[in-house]
Amino acid sequence: MFGSLGLPELLIILFIVILVFGASRLPELGKGIGKGIKNFKAATKDGTDDQSDS
């Protein structure tokens, strides 16, 4: 659908993200995404453990 994303495309996306959120909010945004991924992994792991018990 999107093809392969190369370095120029990734730089353009990064530039747009910086414009939208501002450079000062990027670490906060990254921390939030990291916590979300961690919680998602923990929830999927717990869900598979629950299914194997029954």
TORKOL-4160 file (C-alpha; in steps of 0.2 Angstrom, whole numbers, padded with zeros to 4 digits, m for minus):
54
<pt num="1" X="0000" Y="0000" Z="0000"/>
<pt num="2" X="0013" Y="0013" Z="0005"/>
<pt num="3" X="0028" Y="0005" Z="m0003"/>
<pt num="4" X="0045" Y="0006" Z="0006"/>
<pt num="5" X="0049" Y="0021" Z="0016"/>
<pt num="6" X="0066" Y="0028" Z="0014"/>
<pt num="7" X="0076" Y="0041" Z="0023"/>
<pt num="8" X="0069" Y="0056" Z="0014"/>
<pt num="9" X="0051" Y="0051" Z="0018"/>
<pt num="10" X="0055" Y="0047" Z="0036"/>
<pt num="11" X="0064" Y="0064" Z="0038"/>
<pt num="12" X="0048" Y="0073" Z="0031"/>
<pt num="13" X="0037" Y="0063" Z="0043"/>
<pt num="14" X="0049" Y="0068" Z="0058"/>
<pt num="15" X="0048" Y="0086" Z="0052"/>
<pt num="16" X="0029" Y="0087" Z="0052"/>
<pt num="17" X="0028" Y="0079" Z="0069"/>
<pt num="18" X="0040" Y="0092" Z="0076"/>
<pt num="19" X="0029" Y="0106" Z="0068"/>
<pt num="20" X="0013" Y="0098" Z="0075"/>
<pt num="21" X="0019" Y="0094" Z="0093"/>
<pt num="22" X="0034" Y="0105" Z="0095"/>
<pt num="23" X="0052" Y="0100" Z="0100"/>
<pt num="24" X="0049" Y="0102" Z="0118"/>
<pt num="25" X="0035" Y="0089" Z="0119"/>
<pt num="26" X="0043" Y="0075" Z="0109"/>
<pt num="27" X="0051" Y="0067" Z="0124"/>
<pt num="28" X="0035" Y="0067" Z="0133"/>
<pt num="29" X="0026" Y="0060" Z="0117"/>
<pt num="30" X="0039" Y="0046" Z="0116"/>
<pt num="31" X="0038" Y="0041" Z="0134"/>
<pt num="32" X="0019" Y="0040" Z="0132"/>
<pt num="33" X="0020" Y="0029" Z="0117"/>
<pt num="34" X="0033" Y="0018" Z="0126"/>
<pt num="35" X="0021" Y="0015" Z="0141"/>
<pt num="36" X="0007" Y="0011" Z="0129"/>
<pt num="37" X="0017" Y="m0002" Z="0120"/>
<pt num="38" X="0023" Y="m0009" Z="0137"/>
<pt num="39" X="0005" Y="m0010" Z="0144"/>
<pt num="40" X="m0001" Y="m0018" Z="0127"/>
<pt num="41" X="0012" Y="m0031" Z="0128"/>
<pt num="42" X="0008" Y="m0035" Z="0146"/>
<pt num="43" X="m0011" Y="m0036" Z="0142"/>
<pt num="44" X="m0009" Y="m0048" Z="0128"/>
<pt num="45" X="0003" Y="m0059" Z="0138"/>
<pt num="46" X="m0010" Y="m0059" Z="0152"/>
<pt num="47" X="m0024" Y="m0063" Z="0140"/>
<pt num="48" X="m0014" Y="m0078" Z="0133"/>
<pt num="49" X="m0011" Y="m0084" Z="0151"/>
<pt num="50" X="m0029" Y="m0083" Z="0155"/>
<pt num="51" X="m0035" Y="m0093" Z="0140"/>
<pt num="52" X="m0022" Y="m0107" Z="0143"/>
<pt num="53" X="m0029" Y="m0110" Z="0161"/>
<pt num="54" X="m0047" Y="m0115" Z="0155"/>
